Amino acid sequence: MYRTHTCGELTTKQVGDKVTLSGWVHKRRNFGSLIFVDLRDRYGLTQIVFHPDKVNDFSVADSLKYEYVIKVTGKVSKRDKEAVNKEMPTGQIEIVAEEVEILSKAKAMPFEIFDARKEEEDEDLRLKYRYLELRREKLKNNILFRAKMLKHIRGFMEDRGFIDIATPVLTVSSPEGARDFLVPSRLHPGKFYALPQAPQQYKQLLMVAGFDRYYQVAACMRDEDPRADRSPGEFYQLDVETSFLEPEEFFQEMEPLFIELTEKVAGKKVWQKPFPRIPYREAMEKYGSDRPDLRYGLEIQNVTNWANETEFKVFAEADDVRVLVIPNGHNFTRQMIDNDFTNKAKRAKAKGLAWMKFVDNNFDGTIVKFFKEEELESLKKVLSLKENSILFFVADKTSVACKALGDVRALAAEKLELADPNLIAWAWIVDFPMYEFNEEEGKVDFGHNPFSMPQGGMNALQTQNPLDILAYQYDIIANGLELSSGAVRNKDPEIMYKAFEIAGYSKEAVDKKFGHMINAFEFGAPPHCGFAPGIERLVMLLTGEKNIRAVVPFPKNQKAEEPMMGSPSEVDGKQLKDLHIKLDIND
């Protein structure tokens, strides 16, 4: 028997019991006649005491080193009062060892595991020895939290009658989305499977089949560049689809899951119940983002009417002028404004960022001299200004002004530490535009998901300006993260053909790419809707992590490589020959 207890469970109730523990040597302290070892497993730490006259082989205890795996049998003893460690759950007891056995020796570590300075360590080195980095407490707890969260999700879905159905991993290429990972077929030379970017089409076909409440924790593979909130290559999502539900009914069905994950699993607070429903255009104009962090206010305001009536030429001639008022932002320095905030606005394509401060009932700043006193007094009333504020202005197209100030808003909140880390501000962003104008190609294109149902159906497609048509599409967002897009699906072939026609696709092109879907819908398709929140992003949100690699057991690096296993790797000539593939990598 390797163990009778774990290293995190023993208390004074077991004093006098003979127990067996196994784990890693976390720390070792040698006091000559006594050796103390903190023994670690994933459940916690327990102190082991080795007496020369009580343990079967003291020389074994004397040879123990950092991260050796050992088995210890002994009696639970109550610690002396002055030796109690209140920082450890097992800090009131210790094990007086009677037998010790080395189960596995450990080489010198390639980096310090527990007294770590991550910023000084090479990331590829840590990823190469990821199984060692996973011993670190914070990273280990993130992985355990992920498992706990998934268990809760599955219980929630099963209790509400959702059916867990696995969809194919080898499927057909769908080049209109992100880049596919292709799998060559040995049995069909020259043809390829694709790994699924998402089970989207399969889950809709399950609705046609009559499985009205479907879910799975689905693996999705996309050949995309890495970033902080997106893992390169693969990720997981809670894939959900329902039949016969309106969007509001679907929201009410799923909101309790996010509330429970926040309160019961993460132990945090929900900002508002039920979650706000914010139209896309309102979100963009108020917050400059379709995934705003709502834990703080800082709403962008339209001051175009005021600005156009001033004598400041930049404002007077502008089509749109927006302002962001930051309470208690008066201490932002000129250097901070120029180097941080202005650069942030310019990266969002704004021409610049004008500003002024309001302190002691007076305005100060680079542009104040361009305004008459009565114009500034009018501005004070329009904005209901309070003392110690800073005002950031952008004069530009509406979309540019709002996006730039949205980025400035997020930066200001970060610098002023306005976001409560224990608060999760969930919201639904609704009423996305069905179409947008593609300036590069000079034509109308789909704004988001082309398979969303347009609001107003065929009549809207036939009579409205495409750029005014809204879709039954929604996002679930929280704390500045988009967790998922979702939609009421377009199940009507005629509406689908028309929707694609507006975006420049012929009926033949639609049939070629999606004929199997349209064919299925012609056999009786129920109205259906769903979404697919990302598992990694959910864990990031609920744990407060900023980088997705902190919530993935074996992530890839910034080059989409996995140093530990050595993927991607070359394959031998025989494998390529079996697949009828010749490589040409000179380009």
N, C-alpha and C positions, 0 to 999 in steps of 0.2 A: 504493500500500500504506500503510494507516494505522498499522500496527504489525507488528513482527516478534517482539516480546517483550512480556510484561506488566511492570508496575512492581514486581513482587515476586519476580522469579526470577533476576535477574542476579547473578553472583558473580565472583570473581577468575578463574574458568575462561574467562570471555568477554573478558578484558582484551585490547584490540587489535581486537576485532570491531566492525564498523560495524552499528549497530542503529537501529531506529525504534520510538519509544514514543509512545503517545497517552494523554492523561488530563487531570485537572483540576489547576490550580495550587493546591497545598495551602498552601504558604508561599513567600514571595518575600523575598530579602534582597539589598539593593543596596549594593555596596561601591565604587561609582564606576566603577572600571575593570572590575569583575567583577560579574556578577549570578548569584546562586544561587537555584534554584527546586526545591522538593520537589514532584515530579510524582506524582499519586495516581490509581490505579484501584482496583477492588475487590480486587486481589491484593496491594497494598502500596504502598510509596513508593520512589522512586529520585531521588537528587539529580542535578540538571542544572546544569552550569556554562556560562555564556555569556561567551566572550572576545570583545571588540570586533573582534579581528583574525582570529578563527576562524569566527564564525558569519556566515551570508550576509547578514543584515540585523539589526544590533544594535539598531536603533530599534524593531523589533518586540519584541525581548526586553525592551527598556526600557519598553514600554507594557503589559506583562503585569500583570494584576491577579488578585486572589483569586477562585478558582473559574472563571477562564477555561478553556476546553477547548482544548488545543493539541496539535500534533504536532511531535515533535522527532526529528531524525536526527543521529547523532554516533557517536563512538568511546568504547568502554568503557575507562576509565582507573582504575588502582589509586589509592586515596586515600593521601595522606601519612600516616605512622604516627600523628601527633598529630591528624589529622582523621578517623580511623576512628570510626564511631558504632556501638558494640556493641549499642545498643538496636534497631537496624534490621537485618533479614535481609540487606539490600543495602548495609549500612553500610561495607563495605570498598571499594566502588567508587563511581564517579560517571560521568556521561556528559558528555563535552566536546562541546557542541553545534556542529554545522556548519550545520544548517538548522532553522528554526523557522517554524511556520505556525499562525495562530490559526484554529481550527475553529469556535469559538463564543465570543462575549463574554458576560459575566455582569453583570447589574445588581447593585446593592448588595443584600446579603442582608437579608431581613426580620427575621432574628435571627442571632446568632452560632452557627455550626454546630459548631465544634470546641472553642473555649474556652467551653463552655456552662455555664450555671447554670439547669438545667431548672426548679428550683422557682421561679425568678423569671420564667419565661416563661409566657405564656398558652397553655393546652393547645389551645384552638381555633385559635390562630395556628399552632402546630406542626402540627396536623392539616390545616389549610388548605394548608400547604406541606410535606406529608408527604414528598414526593419529595426535599426538602432534608434533612429530619430523617433519612431513610433513608441519607444519606451518613455519618452518625455511626457510629463504629466499632462500638460495642456493639450498636446496633440492627441495623446491617448484618450483624454476626456472628450475631445471633439468627435472622435470615431465612435466612442461609446454613446455619445449623445445622438449621433446619426442613427445608430441601431435602435435606440430607444424611441426616437421620432418615427422611424419607419414602422416599428411595432405598433405604435399608437395609430398611425395612418391606416394600416391594414385593418386594425380592429374597428376603427370608425367606419371604414368603407363596407366591411363585411356586415356590421350591425345594421347598416342601412340598405341592405339588399343588393349591393354592387357585386358583380361577378368578376373574379380575377381570371382574365383570359390572356394567354401568351400569344403574341403575334409573331410572324416570321422574322428571323434575323437576316436571312438571305432573301433579298427582294429585288425589285427592278429599279434601275437608275432613274432619277427624277432631276434632270439637270437644271430645271428652272429655279431650284432653291439654292442652298449652299453647295459646295463641292461635295460630291459623293466619294466614299471609299469604295473602290471597285474590287470585286473578287472574281478572278478568271475561272471559267468553267472548264474542267478537264473533259467532261462528257460532251460538251458542246463547244468545239473549238471556235475561237473568235468571238464568243459571247461571254457576257459578264453579269454576275449578280452585283447588287449594291447592298452595302450595310444600311440599315434604315436610319434616315435622318430623324424620323419620328414615325410612330404607327398611325399617322393621320388617316390615310385612306383605308387601312384595315379596320380601324375602329368605326369609321362611318359605314363600312360594309357590314359590320356587326350589328349596327342599328337596323340596316335593311333586313338582316337575318332575324331580327326580333329580340336580340339581347339588349333590353332597353336601359340597363344600368351596368356599364362596363368600366373596369379600371385595371391597370397594372402599373407596377413600378418598372418602367421600361428603360432599357438601355438605348441611347441614341448616338449615332456616330456621324460627325460632320467634319470635313477637312477644312477647318477654319483656323485662323491665326489665334494664338492665345491672348488673353488679357486677364485682368485681376479677377473678374467675376465670371469668366468662361474658361472651362478646362479644354485644352486642345485635344481634338480627336473624339473624345467620348464624354458623355454625361448621362445622368439619370433624371427621369421626370415621372411625376405622378400623372399618368395619362388617364383622363376621365372623359366619358361621353354618355349622354343621357338622351332618351327619347321623350317626346310629349311634354317638355318643360319650356316655359317662356324664360327669357333671361333673368327676370326678377325672381322667379321660382328657383332657378339654378343658383343664384346668389344666396338665397335663403337656405338652400340645401347645403352649400359648401362653407358658408361663413363659420358655422360652429366648429368645423375642423380647425380653421386657423385660430379661432379663439382658444380652443383646447390646447393646441400646440404652444400658443403663447403663454397661457396661464398655467396649465397643468404640467406640461413637459419642460418648458423653459423657465417657468417661475417669474415671468415678466407681466407687464400690464398692457392692456389694449387701450389705445387712445380714445376710440369712439365706437360705440355699438348702437345700431347696426353700422356697418362700414359706410362712409360717404360714397355717393355715386357722383362722380365729377365728370362732366362732358369734356372731351378731349380739348376743344378750343378754349374752354374756360381754364383748364389746367395750364395750357400753353401761355395764355395771356396773364394769368395770376402768378404762375410760378416759373414760367419759362422752361417747363419740362413736362413730359407726359408720364413721368414717374417721380413726382415731387416728394420731398421729405416734409411731412405735415406736422412733425413734432414741434415746429416753431412756425410763427406767422410769416412775416416778411413778404407781403404780397406786392407784386409789381403793380404800379398804378399808371393809368393813361393820363398824361397832362398835355396832350397835343393842343387842345383848345387854348389853355393858358399860354403854352409856348409860342403858338402862332401869333398871339397878340402882343408879344414882347418885341423889343427892338434888337434883340440878339439874333443876328442874321442866320446862324446855324439852326436855331430853333424856329425862327419865324418862317423859314422856307421849307421846313421838314414836313414830310408826309405823316410821320408818326414820331412822337416823343414819349418815352416811357421813363419812369423814375422808380427807384428802389430806395426806400427809407430804412436805414439801419439804426434803431435805437441803441444808444450807448456805443455807437461806432465813432465817436468824436476823437478817440485816442488812436485811431489808425494813422500811422505816420505817412508823410509824403512819399517816403521810399517804399513803404508797403503798398500805398495806392498805385504808384507808378509801376513797380516791379511785379506785384502780385495781381491786384485787381484789374488794372488796365490790360496787362498781358492776357489775363483770363478772358476779358471781353473781346480782345482782338482775335484770339484763337477761335472765338465763336463768330468771326467774320464781321464784327463791328468795326467801324472806322476809328473809334476811340471811345473814351469813357470820361464824361464830364462829371465834376463833383463839387459839392459845397458842404460846409458844416454849419450846424445851427447850435450855437452855444451862447449862454447868457443873453438870450433873446436877440442875437445878432447873427448874420450870415457871414461866413468867411470861406475863401477858396479861390481857385484860379479863375472862375467864370463870374464871380459875384459882381465885378466891376462893369460887366456888360448889361446889368439890369438896373432899372430905376427902382427907387425905394418903394414906390407904390406897387411895382410888379412883384417885388419880394414879399411885401405884405400880403398881396393877393395869393401868392404861392403858399404862404404860411397858413392861410385860411383854407385853401383848397385841400391841403394835405393834413390839416389839424396837427401841425408839427409840435413835437415835444422837445424839450431841452436835450442837449448832448447827442444829437442825431447827426448822421452823415447821409447825404443824398447823392446817389449815383444816377446819372442820366445817360441814355443812349438815344440818339436821333438817327433813325434808319428805317428800313422796311419793318413792318410789324413783326414778321417772323424772326428777323435778325435781332431787333431790339429786345424782344422777349427772351430769346435763347441766350443772348449775351448776359442779360441781367439775371437770368436763371442760374447761370454758372457763377456769377458774382454773388448771388444769394447763397449758394451752397458754400462758397469759400468763406463768406462772412460768418455764417453759422458755425463753420469749423473753427475759425479763429476765436470766436466769442464763446465757443463750447455751449451752444444753445440746445443741442440734441441730447435728450435724456436717454442714456444707453439702456435703461430698464423699461422703456416705453416703445411699443410697436404700433406705428400709425398705419393701419391697414386702410386701403381704399380701393374702390373699383373705378377705373377710368373707362368711360363709355362714349358711345357715339363717335367713333373714329370716322374720318372721311373715307369713303369707298375708293376715291381716286385722288391722285395728285398730279401735278404737271412736272414731267421729267424734262428739266431744262437742257440736259446734255443731248437728249434725243429729240427734243422739240415736240413732244407728244404727251397725251394723257396716258397715265399708267396707273396700275393698282397701288393704292396707298399701303396696304398691308397684305392680308390674306385674300387671294382672289376668289376663294371659295366661300367667303362670307355672304350672307343674304343681305342685299341692299334694303334699306328702310324704304318702304313704299313699293317694293317689288318691281314688276315689269313697268308699271305706270311711271315710277320715278326714272327708270332707265330711258324711257321713251320721251319724257316731257321735261326733265330737269337738266340744267347745266351739270355735267358730270362732276365738276369740282364742288358742287353744292350737295351732292348725294352722300348721305351718311350710311354706314354699315351697321348691322347688328353685331358689332365687335366690341370686345371689352378686354381690359387688362386687370389683373390683380397686382397691386403694388404695395410696398411698405418701406418706409425709411429710406427712400431714394433708390430702391431696387425694384426692377420689374421681375415679378416671380413667374408670370405666365401671361400669354395672350390666349384669348378664347373667342368663340363666336357662335352665333346661330348659323348653321351650315346652309348653303344654297343647294337644295335637293331637287329643284325644278330645272330640267334640261333646257327649256326655252329661255328661262331667265339667265341660266348659266351661259348659253351661247351669246345672248345679248350683252351680258356683262363683259365677256371676253372681246366681243366685237368692238365695244367702245375703247378698249385698251389696244386695239389693233390686231387681234387674233382672228383668223378665219375659222369657219366651222370645221373645215378639214383639219386645221392645226389642233383644234381642241379635241376632235375625235381621235387624232393620232396619239395625243398625250394622255387623254383622260377618258377615252372611249369606254373602258371597262367600268368606270364609275358611272358615267351617264347611262350605260346599258343597265347597270344594277338599279339605278333610280327609276327606270321605266317599268320595273316589276313591283312597284309599291314601296315607297320610302317614307318613313315617318318623319315629322319635323324633329330635328335633333340639334343639340348644342353641347359644348364641352370646353375643356381647357387642359393644360398640362404644366403645372408648376414644377420648376426645376428643384430637384432634391438638394443639390449642392448649394443653390442660392438660399433655399429655406434654412439649411444648417448655418450658412454664413449669417443670415439675418438674425436667427434666434440665439446664436453664440456671440454675435458682435464681431466676427472675423472680417477682415478686409480683403483677404486673398483666398481664392478658391482652393489653393494647394493645401491650406490649413485644415480642410474638411474632407479631403480625398485621401484614402489610405495609400495609394501608390500613384501619385500624379506624374505627369510629364513636365519637362522643363519648358522654358520659353521658346525652344526650338522644336517643340513637339517630340522630344526624345525621352526615353525612359532609361537613364544611365544604369539603373540596377539590373535590368534584364537585357539591356542593349538593343532595344527596339527604337526605330525600325532597323532591320538588319538585312544584309545580303542573303540570297539563297543560292544553292548550288545549281549547276547547269542541268542536272537531271530533273530537278523540280520544274525548272523553266521549260524544258523540253516536253515534259508530260502535259504542260499547260499550253503548248504550242506558242510560246512567247519568246521573242528575241528582243534583247535590250538595245536601245539606241539612246545613250545618255550624253552624247557629245555636245548637244545643244544646252 
